[in-house]
Amino acid sequence: MASFGKRSRLNLSYGASDIARMRNGAAAPKRTHVTGATVKRAISMKESNALLSSERFAFATKVFACVIAIIVLAFLSLGIMGAAGDLYPYSQRYDIYTPLQVGSVLFEQAHNALANLTHQFPAHSNEWIRENVPGYWAVPRRASVLGITFICAELLAVSGMLYQNVFRNPIAGPGMLGVTSGVSLGLMILVAIYHAAAPSMLYERYAMCYGFGAVILVVVLLAGKRLSGAGKPYDIVTMLLIGSIFSQLIGFVVSYVTLFVMEEDDYLVFYTLSQMLTVSTSLISWVTLGIAALASFVPIWMNRHKLNALAFDDQEARLLGVNSSRMRALAIVCGAIMILAATIHVGAVALISLVVPFISRSVFGCEFNKQLIGNLCISPILLLICRDITDLLPFIGEGLAIGSVVSVVALPLFVVLMARHVRGWE
C-alpha cells in the first residue's frame, strides 16, 4: 500500500494493483480518503466489481485474440514445405499448398480415420489420394514440425519470464547458467564419433546433449552452493559467474575443434545439427521433448501463485508465508531445463526468451499468472512467423537457420520495446 498527500491527516491511498495499472498507462483510480482513524470509501462495491469484471473481460479478450491468431497462422503454415520439403513424402523443396488444399488434406485425413475406425464406409485408396489430394502425406509431416516448434516456443518464453522475474531485469536470459553450451559440446562429440552418420543417431544425440547440459547445471548449482557458504542461501551472482565461465570455456573448445581440427565434411554436419536446419519429428524426439516440457513446466504451473513472491524482497515474501529462496531455485532450475530442451529440438533461438516476456508484461500486466498465460499466447505467434519466413526464403545449400531469422525479426522489436517500456522495470 502506497500513500500520497501533502498532509498526514488527508492521504490518498492506492493498492499495489492500482499502482501496477498506472505504470502500465491506465488512469488513476478513484481515491480513498483517510482522515485519522476513519476511512471513507469513495468507490462502491458495485463499482469495484464492475472494475474487476472489466479487467477480466479485457484479459480474456486478449487471450482469445491470440488463440485465434495462433490457429489461423498454424493453418496457413501447414502448406509451407520449405527447404526440407524434399524430405516429406511426395513433396519437393519449397512446395507451397494453398489453404484449400490444406483443408482438403485435413478433411481426407479425418475421412479415412473415421472409415478405418467405424468400417461404415470405405476409405480412399492411396492411388486415388495421390492423384486427387496433393500434400496428403506432406502436410501431416509439416504439422509435426510445427508442433515441436510450438512446444519449444512455449518453453523459451516461460524460461525467459522466469529469469526476468528472478533477476528483476528485462535482459536476463535462461542461457546465463551455461547449460546451452552443453548442447554444442554434445553435438561436437557426436560428430567426432559418428561423422556423416551423426544426423541419424538420435538416441546418442539426445543422450549427449541432455546429458552434458544436465551435468553443467548440476555442477553450477553445487559450486554455487559451496561458494555461498554453509547454511546460507544460494548466491545467484556466484552461480551466474560460474555458468559464464563454463560457457566461455566450452565455447572456446568447440570453436577450436570445429574450425581447426574437424574435416570440412564433419564441420558441415555439425553446422547442420547445431543450427537445426532440419527438425526431427521422430517418436524419440517427441518423447524426450515431452518429458523435458512436463518436468519443467508442471512445477511452475503448480506454484504460479507462489511465484508472485519473486516481485518482493525476501522479508516481505516470508511475511506472506512463501520461501522466496526455494521459489527462486525452482524458477532457475526449471528455466534452465526449458532452454536446454528448446535449443536441442529447434536450434539457437534464445532471443525469443528475451523478447516475448517483455511483450507479455507490457500487454497482459505484471501479475505472474497473467504473465505466464501471456507468454503461452504470444510466443507461438512469433516463432511460427519466424519458421514461415525461414521456410519461404530460398537459400543455397541445406536451408537457412531459424536462429538467423529470429535475430533479424526479434532484435529490432526488442530494442523498440526496451526504449518505450523500460521504465516499467524501475
N, C-alpha and C positions, 0 to 999 in steps of 0.2 A: 504494500500500500504506500503510495507516494502522496504527499500533500504539497499544495502550492498556496501562497497567500501572503499578504503583507502584514497581517495582524494575527496573533496567536489565537484570538477568540473567534476568528472567522477564517476557516480553512476550506479550500476546495480540494476534495479528496478523490483520487482516481484509483481504480484497481489495476492489477498487473495486466489483465486482458484489455482494459481500456488503453493503457499506455502502449501495448503492442499494436493495437489497431491504429492509434495515432501515428506511430512510427511508420506504419505501412501506408500512410496517407489518408486515413479516414478522418472525418470531422470529430472534434472533441464531443464526448457525450454530455448529457445533462449532468450538472454537478450536484453533489450532496453537500449541503451547508451544515457545518458543525459549529455550534455555539456552546462552549462549556461542556456539560455532560449531556446536553440534549441534542439528539440527532433528528433532523427533519428531512425526510426523503423527498427529493424533487422529481422523482420518477416513480410512477406507479408500478405495481406488479404486472398489470396488464401490458404496459408499455415495455417492461423488461422482457416478458415472454415474447412479445412481438419482435423485439430486437433479436433475441436468440433464434426465433423461427426464421427471421430474415437471413441471419448469418448462416444457419444450417442450409437454407434453400440455396443461397449463393454458392456454398461449398459443394452441395450436391449437383448443382448446375455445371460447375467447372469439371467435376469428375465425369459427369455424363458426356459433356462435350469431348473430353479426352478419350473416353471409351469409344465414342462414335468415330473419332479421328483415327484411332488405332485400327478399328475394324475396316474402315474404308481404305486406309493405307496398306494394311496387310492384304486385302483382296486385290488391290492394284499391283502389289509387289509379287503376287503369285505368278504373274505372267512374264516376269523378267528373269531370263535364264542366266545372262551374264557370261563372263569368261569361262565359268565352269559348266556351261551348258552342254558341252560335248561329253561330260561325264554322266549326264542324265540319260535315261533310256529314250531312244528315238528322238533325240534333240541335238541341236547344233549350238556352237558358241554364239552368244549374243542373239539368240532367238527371243522373240517377244510375242506373247499370246495376248490377244485382246481380252477385255473384261467379259465379252460374250463367250469367247472360247473357254475362259477360265470357269465361267458359270456352267457351261456345258460339261466340262470335266467334273465339276463338283456334283452336278446332277447325275451324271452317268456313274460316278463312284457310289453315290447313295443308291441308285437303282440296282446296281449289281450286288452291293452288300445286302440290300433288302431281299433280293431274289435268292441269294445263297442262304440267307437266314430263314426265310419263310417257305421257300420252294413252292410258292403260289403262282409264279410266272417265271419264264426262262430268262437267264442272264444273257447279255450280248456276248458274242464270241470275240476273241482277241483280233481276228481278222476284220470283223465289222468295226471294232473300236479303232483299229489302226487306220482305217480308211475314212471314218466319219467323225472321230473325236481326236483332233490333234492335241498333243500335250497330255494325254491321259495318264501316262506314266511319269512324265517330267514334272508336272505340277505338284504331285504329292512329294516328290523329292525336294522340290523348291520349298514346299511347306515345312519340311523338316529343317532346312537351313534357317528359315525364318523363325521357327520355333526355338532353336538354340540361340539365335540372335536375340529373340525376345527375352528369354530367361537371363542371358548374360547382361542385357541392358538393365534389367531389374537389379541384379546383383551389383553392378557397377554403381548405379545411382544410390542404392541404400548404403553401400560401403562408404561412398564419399560423404553422405549425410552423417553417418556415424562419426567419422573422423572430424568433420567440421564442427559437430556438436561437442565432441570430447575436447578439442583444442580451441574451440570458440574462435575459429579462424576460417575465413572463406577460401583460403588457398591450401588448406590442409588436405592431404590425399592419402588413401589407404596403401599406396605404394611406398610410404615413408619407412616402413619397417623392413623393406628389402626382400619381401617374400617373392615378388615377381622376378627378381634376379635368379631365383631357383629354377624358373621355367627356362630361361636361356641356358643355364648350366645343364639342365636335364636334356634339352634338345641337342646341345653341343656333344655331350657324351653319347647320346643315341646315334647321331650321325657318324661319330667317330667309330662306333662299333659296327653298325649295320650298313653304313654308306648309302647306296641308292635304294636299298630295301627299307630304309628308316620310315618313309611315309606310311607303309603298310603295317608297321609294328605298333599297333595301337595300345596293346596291353603294356608293352615296355615303355611307350611314350608317357602314358598316364602315370605309370608307377614311378618313373624317374622324375617327372615334372612335379607331381603332387608330393612325392617323397622329399625331394630337395627343398621345395617350398615349405613343407611342414617342419623339416629339420631346422631351417633358418629361423622360422617363427619360434620354435621351442628354445633354440639357443639364445635368441634375442630376449625372450621373456625371462629365462633363467639368469642370464648375465645381468639383465636389468634389475632383477630381484636381488642378486648377490651384491651388486654395486650400490644398491639403495640402502643396504644395511639391514641387520636383523631386527624384526619387529616393526619395521617401517613400511608404509605403502610403496607401491611401485613409483619410481621416479620416471615420469614419462619422457622427460628430456634426455635422460640417460639411455632409455630404450631407443629413442629416435637416433641418437648418435651412434649407438651400436649397429642399428639397422642400416644407417647410411654408410658406415664403414664396410659392412658385409656387401652391400650393394656395389660400392665402388670397387672393391677387390674382385668380386666375381665378374663385374662388368669388364674390368681390365683383362682378366684371364680369358674370358670368352672372346673379346675383341682380338686379343693377340693370337689365340689359337685359330679362329676363323679366318683371319686376314693373312697370317704368315705361316701357319702350319698345315691347314686343310688344303686339299686339292680343290681345283676350281669346281669340279662336278659336285663334290661334297658341300662346298660353300653354297651352291645353288639350291641344294636340297635343304640345307639349314635355313637359308633365307625364305624358302617357300613355307617351311614349317613354322618358323618364328613369326612371319607376317600373316600366317593363316590365310593364304591365298585360296585354299580350298577347305571348306568347313566339313569336318567329318560328321556324318549323321548315322553312324552305326549304332547298334544296340549298346555296346560298351560305352560309347560316348554319352548316350542318354542316361545310362545308369550312373556313371561317375559324376556327371553334371547334376543329376537329380539328387544324389546323396549329398554332394557338397552344398547344393542350394538349400536342402531341407535342414542339414546340420547347422547351417549358419543363419538362416532366416527365421526358423521356428523360434529359437530362443529370443530373438529380437522382437518378434511379434508378441510373444507371451509377456514380455517385460516392457512393452512400448509405453505404458503409462508411467512406470518407474523411471524410464529413461528421460523423462522430463526433468529429472533432478540434475541432469548434466548442465542445465542452464543456471544452477545455483552453486554457491560456494559449498564446501564440504560441511561446514557447521549448519548452514541453512537446510541442506539435504538431510542431515542427521536429525534435525528437529521434525522433519516430515516423515521420519521413520524409514529412510532409504539409505542404504550403504552405497554412497557415491563411488567409492573406490572399486567395489565389486561391479557396479554398473559400467564404470569406465573400462575395466578389464574385459568385461563381456563384449562391449562395443568394439574394442581394439582387436580382440581375437576373431570375432565373427566377421568384422570388416576385412581382416587380412585373408580369411578363407574365401570370402566373396570375390575379392580382386584376384586372388590366385586362380580360382575356378574360371572366372571370366577371361582372364588372359590366356589360359590354356586352351579354351574352346573357341574363342572368337578373335584372339590376337591382341596386339598392343593398342587398346582404345581407352586407356585410363583417363583421358581428358574428359570423358563422359562423367566420371565420378567427381570432377570439379565443377562442371557447368550445370548439370541437371539439378543438384541440390540447391544451388543458388537460385535457379529459376523457380523451383518449388517453394522455397522460402518466400520469394517475392510474390508469388501468385496465390499460394494456399495459406500463408501465415507461418508463424514461428512455433506453434504448438507441435510437439514431437509427432503425435498421431497424425495430424494433418500433413506435416512434412513427409511422413512415411508414405501415406496414400498419394500425395502429390508426386513423389519420386516414382512410385509404381506406375503412375499415369503418364508422366512426361517422358521418361527415359525410353520406352519403346518407340515413341514417335521420332525422337531424334536419331536413334541408332538405325531404325528401319529406313529413314530418309538417307542416311549415310550409306547403308547397304545398297539401296537402289542406285544412288549416284555411282558407287563403286562398280556395280554390275553393268550400268549403262555406258560407262566410259570405255571405248575401245583402247586397248593397251597392248604394246608389243610384249610378247612373252606369255607368262602364265596368268597375267592379270595384275590389277592394281591393288595394293594393300589397303584395307579398310581404315587402318590407322592413319594413313596419309589424308584420306578424305575427311575423317573425323577432325583432324587438326585444322584443315582448311575451313570446315564448316563451323566447328565449335569454338575455335580460338577467338575469332572476331566477336562472336556472340558473347563470350565470357568477358572480354575486355569492355564491351559496351555495358553489360550488366554491372560489372565492378565499378565502372565510372558513375553509373546512375544510382546504385543502391548500396554502396559501400558503407554509408553512414548507418545503415541498419545493423551493422555489426559493432558499432561503437558502444 
